[in-house]
Amino acid sequence: MIAPVVHILPIATIRREQLLPVPGRLVVRKGQHVSATDVVAEAIVNPEHIMLDVTRALGVSTAEADRHILCSTGAQVSKDDVLAGPIGLVQRVVRSPCDGQVVVAGSGQILLEVSQPPSQLLAGLSGTIVDLVGDRGVVVETAGAIVQGVWGNGKVDYGLLKVMIQDSGEELEAARLDVSMRGVVVLGGHCNQPELLTSAAEISLRALILTSIDVELLPLADTMPYPIIVIQGFGRKAMNIDAFKLLSTNDRRDVVVNAVRWDRYTGKRPDVIIELPASGQPAMPRDSEMFSTDQRVHIVRAPYAGKVGTLVTLLPGVSLLANGICTKSAQVRLEQGEEVVVPLANLEVIA
């Protein structure tokens, strides 16, 4: 059975492909060093168009309307520019309703593409551009530690990490945030207060790394102007020991918080990258592999959610669980030495 992989690595060469959803324009070159929030490409993702009916506006035939059209395909126009006319005693004209570009002019009509700022593609991590992907994007490479999470609010930023919790199951309260934390990345615990999220915005926190969050706060977290990444999940959960050790022992280091949405089809997950001065490290493992013995695994669902251990053996056939479900399972030795039976669907490999 194919196992999903969560990356929790103390050091690795991290290579990430960043792509626009449509063809666009690259604004960086191969070999260039970029920061996580640098723009690497841009494109008009959802162009808006306006059709102007010159024939009706001027009250003439299609052939006569074409003789009075003053613009041509590809022309840049500004709002209120005269595009056709004047004609008649009252000097009727057709004006541009906006800034834009003429896409088609003829057959008694003008099609305008509305000018709008392009969507920008960010580098997502600090590193070097090692490859260009046509007019769609780039490949960025860096060396460092990485911890992947389960939820992000779609934003990216970087700064110095400040560890605010001593225990992986601790709750972070809004009262502990103050202006001295302006511009830093805070490692917190569980969040069940909307005030924590709004206070972080008020003091211009650079990013917030949470162990877990109450699911009712997700709509608010989505609107926050800074990146929020949840490492463990929803409801009160302790962070798995591997992730907590890696993050908590890197206090005051530069980190990049790339809170992208988790896409199970592409393998892209929200993550925290700790920048480390190292090179020639092994590349990150793949995003999936086959379950096998001696793998270090992370349990993602109750009753052992958040615990890590070692896969001792894959049980033959299907196992009958306490809840009455029959499914493929494995015997897992937890950190404390206890051996438990866990469905394979509840496991992901730590690599």
Rosetta blueprint (number, residue, H / E / L):
1 M L
2 I E
3 A E
4 P E
5 V E
6 V E
7 H L
8 I E
9 L E
10 P E
11 I E
12 A E
13 T E
14 I E
15 R E
16 R E
17 E E
18 Q E
19 L E
20 L L
21 P L
22 V L
23 P L
24 G L
25 R E
26 L E
27 V L
28 V L
29 R L
30 K L
31 G L
32 Q L
33 H E
34 V E
35 S L
36 A L
37 T L
38 D L
39 V E
40 V E
41 A E
42 E E
43 A E
44 I L
45 V L
46 N L
47 P L
48 E L
49 H E
50 I E
51 M E
52 L E
53 D E
54 V H
55 T H
56 R H
57 A H
58 L H
59 G L
60 V L
61 S L
62 T H
63 A H
64 E H
65 A H
66 D H
67 R H
68 H H
69 I E
70 L L
71 C L
72 S L
73 T L
74 G L
75 A L
76 Q E
77 V E
78 S L
79 K L
80 D L
81 D L
82 V E
83 L E
84 A E
85 G E
86 P E
87 I E
88 G L
89 L L
90 V L
91 Q L
92 R E
93 V E
94 V E
95 R E
96 S L
97 P L
98 C L
99 D L
100 G E
101 Q E
102 V E
103 V E
104 V E
105 A E
106 G E
107 S L
108 G L
109 Q E
110 I E
111 L E
112 L E
113 E E
114 V E
115 S L
116 Q L
117 P L
118 P L
119 S E
120 Q E
121 L E
122 L E
123 A L
124 G L
125 L L
126 S L
127 G E
128 T E
129 I E
130 V E
131 D E
132 L E
133 V E
134 G L
135 D L
136 R L
137 G E
138 V E
139 V E
140 V E
141 E E
142 T E
143 A E
144 G E
145 A E
146 I E
147 V E
148 Q E
149 G L
150 V L
151 W E
152 G E
153 N L
154 G L
155 K L
156 V E
157 D E
158 Y E
159 G E
160 L E
161 L E
162 K E
163 V E
164 M L
165 I L
166 Q L
167 D L
168 S L
169 G L
170 E L
171 E E
172 L L
173 E L
174 A H
175 A H
176 R H
177 L L
178 D L
179 V H
180 S H
181 M H
182 R L
183 G L
184 V E
185 V E
186 V E
187 L E
188 G L
189 G L
190 H E
191 C E
192 N L
193 Q L
194 P H
195 E H
196 L H
197 L H
198 T H
199 S H
200 A H
201 A H
202 E H
203 I L
204 S L
205 L L
206 R L
207 A E
208 L E
209 I E
210 L E
211 T E
212 S E
213 I E
214 D L
215 V H
216 E H
217 L H
218 L H
219 P H
220 L H
221 A H
222 D H
223 T H
224 M L
225 P L
226 Y L
227 P L
228 I E
229 I E
230 V E
231 I E
232 Q E
233 G E
234 F E
235 G L
236 R L
237 K L
238 A L
239 M L
240 N L
241 I H
242 D H
243 A H
244 F H
245 K H
246 L H
247 L H
248 S H
249 T L
250 N L
251 D L
252 R L
253 R L
254 D E
255 V E
256 V E
257 V E
258 N E
259 A L
260 V L
261 R L
262 W L
263 D E
264 R L
265 Y L
266 T L
267 G L
268 K E
269 R L
270 P L
271 D E
272 V E
273 I E
274 I E
275 E E
276 L L
277 P L
278 A L
279 S L
280 G L
281 Q L
282 P L
283 A E
284 M L
285 P L
286 R L
287 D L
288 S E
289 E E
290 M E
291 F L
292 S L
293 T L
294 D L
295 Q L
296 R E
297 V E
298 H E
299 I E
300 V L
301 R L
302 A L
303 P L
304 Y L
305 A L
306 G L
307 K L
308 V E
309 G E
310 T E
311 L E
312 V E
313 T E
314 L E
315 L L
316 P L
317 G L
318 V L
319 S E
320 L E
321 L L
322 A L
323 N L
324 G L
325 I L
326 C E
327 T E
328 K L
329 S E
330 A E
331 Q E
332 V E
333 R E
334 L E
335 E L
336 Q L
337 G L
338 E L
339 E E
340 V E
341 V E
342 V E
343 P E
344 L H
345 A H
346 N H
347 L E
348 E E
349 V E
350 I E
351 A L
